[in-house]
Amino acid sequence: KKMTLHFKAEGDEIFLLGAVKNDIASSQYLSKVCGVERSPAPYFDLEQEYSLQQVIQTLISEGLILSAHDVSEGGLVTALLESSFPQQLGFAVSNPDASTRNDAFWFGEAQSRVVVTVSEKLRDQFWKVMEGQEMPFLSIGRVTAGAISVDGEDWGPVTHWKNLYDTAIEKHLSKELDSEGALTMI
């Protein structure tokens, strides 16, 4: 059974599986936005990664999730955007974890976290399986028809972000990325 990373339908619930850490070490955010060139590696624990992968395997084999995407380079926002691009579906998400700094929640690259989507029809079954695991998980929002909203702030349509993503290298090479407003929208 293969699992794809892209969102499938408007209204599907978005969950974050794995422990959230107050960690922005070695992240693109720390480097590009904060200007810190050197920092320790992002948080990683091999046992937590193994446990997370076992949970993901169970959810896939039981047909309880519609998509799965790891959180890595660029953090949670990048994983959400990459999941949005193939079908041009957006997301409305918020940080329900008041104990975690917003920059670490959205842009931290701590490992052993995966974004999954679940249909309304399978939500209760998904919840029962997850409650039986020793794995932290959070409901962070829903898939939208194309609009992107983070913590109640309108980030515009997914098509804008896909264009920035698809043309980032050429714009970087021509030094146009900042003039397009990509960094000011964050």
Disulfide bonds with the S-S distance in Angstrom:
none
